[in-house]
Amino acid sequence: MPIFEYHCNACKTNFEVLQRTNDTKKPLKCPNCGTQDTKKRFSAFAALGTEKETVKDSAT
């Protein structure tokens, strides 16, 4: 399951949630204040592996 980042519009807290992709449209409660006034944030992703492996894979 991927980790999604959210922002609470009420208390301005950023938090992460481990959830299924299908569940991302359900309202989420802020762990800090409990409101459902939250918004999904865009976040960077991580690529695993070394630079050497990445170069090798892209050359083939």
C-alpha positions in Angstrom: 0.0 0.0 0.0 1.3 3.5 -0.8 1.7 6.3 1.6 -0.3 9.4 0.8 0.3 12.9 2.2 -2.6 15.1 3.3 -3.0 18.7 4.6 -5.6 19.8 7.2 -7.1 23.1 6.2 -8.4 23.7 9.8 -5.2 23.3 11.8 -2.6 23.5 9.0 -1.1 20.1 9.9 0.5 17.9 7.3 0.3 14.1 7.8 0.8 10.8 6.0 -1.6 7.9 5.7 -0.9 4.4 4.6 -3.9 3.5 2.5 -5.1 1.6 -0.5 -5.4 3.6 -3.8 -9.2 2.9 -3.9 -9.7 4.5 -0.5 -8.2 7.9 -1.4 -11.6 9.4 -2.3 -13.0 8.7 1.2 -13.1 11.6 3.7 -10.1 11.5 6.1 -9.9 12.8 9.7 -7.0 14.9 10.7 -5.0 13.1 13.4 -4.3 16.4 15.2 -7.8 18.1 15.4 -10.2 15.4 14.1 -11.8 17.5 11.3 -12.5 16.1 7.9 -11.4 19.3 6.2 -8.4 17.7 4.6 -6.8 17.8 1.2 -4.5 15.3 -0.6 -1.1 16.8 -1.3 1.2 16.2 -4.2 4.4 14.5 -3.1 7.6 13.2 -4.6 8.2 9.5 -5.0 11.2 7.5 -4.1 13.0 5.2 -6.6 14.9 2.3 -5.2 18.2 1.1 -6.5 21.6 2.5 -7.1 22.7 5.0 -9.8 24.7 2.2 -11.5 21.6 0.0 -11.8 19.5 2.8 -13.1 22.1 3.6 -15.8 22.4 -0.1 -16.7 18.6 -0.5 -17.0 18.1 2.6 -19.2 20.9 1.5 -21.6 19.1 -1.8 -22.4 
